[in-house]
């Protein structure tokens, strides 16, 4: 089931990039699982972005959302 939605997930990530979210996606080769990194203006927007990912919408993966605060140097 997972593989069926990977093309839609990739298209979704490309759309996020087009919209300025600087998204990147990949997987952990040695551990299994993956990660989607992106920028959002708020935690609520981030939750919506995750909820609309085809892998999430089709119950292919379980996720944890973590907010990362970048410190300007």
C-alpha positions in Angstrom: 0.0 0.0 0.0 2.8 2.4 0.9 4.5 2.2 -2.6 1.2 3.0 -4.2 1.2 6.5 -2.7 4.9 7.4 -3.0 4.4 9.2 -6.4 1.6 11.3 -4.9 3.9 12.1 -1.9 6.7 13.2 -4.2 4.3 15.4 -6.1 3.0 16.8 -2.8 6.6 17.7 -1.7 7.3 19.3 -5.1 4.2 21.4 -4.6 5.4 22.4 -1.1 8.7 23.5 -2.6 6.8 25.6 -5.2 4.8 27.2 -2.5 8.0 28.3 -0.6 8.1 25.7 2.2 11.6 24.6 1.4 10.5 21.0 1.8 12.8 18.0 1.6 11.9 14.3 2.1 13.9 11.1 2.5 14.3 7.9 4.5 16.6 6.4 7.0 18.5 3.7 5.2 19.7 1.8 8.2 16.7 2.4 10.5 13.7 2.3 8.2 11.2 5.1 8.3 11.6 8.6 6.9 11.5 12.3 7.5 9.8 15.3 5.9 11.5 18.7 6.6 9.7 21.9 5.7 9.2 25.5 6.8 5.9 26.7 8.0 4.7 30.1 9.5 3.0 28.4 12.5 2.6 25.1 14.2 -1.0 25.0 13.0 0.2 25.4 9.4 2.7 22.6 9.9 -0.1 20.3 11.2 -2.1 21.1 8.1 0.8 20.4 5.8 1.4 17.0 7.4 -2.3 16.1 7.5 -2.5 16.7 3.7 0.5 14.5 2.8 -0.8 11.5 0.8 1.1 9.1 2.9 -0.7 10.4 6.0 -4.1 10.7 4.4 -4.0 7.1 3.2 -2.7 5.8 6.6 0.6 4.5 5.2 2.7 5.9 8.0 2.6 7.1 11.6 4.2 10.4 12.3 5.5 12.7 15.0 5.6 16.4 14.4 8.5 18.3 15.9 9.0 22.0 15.9 12.5 23.1 15.2 13.5 26.6 16.1 16.4 28.0 14.0 18.7 30.4 15.8 20.2 33.1 13.6 24.0 33.4 14.1 
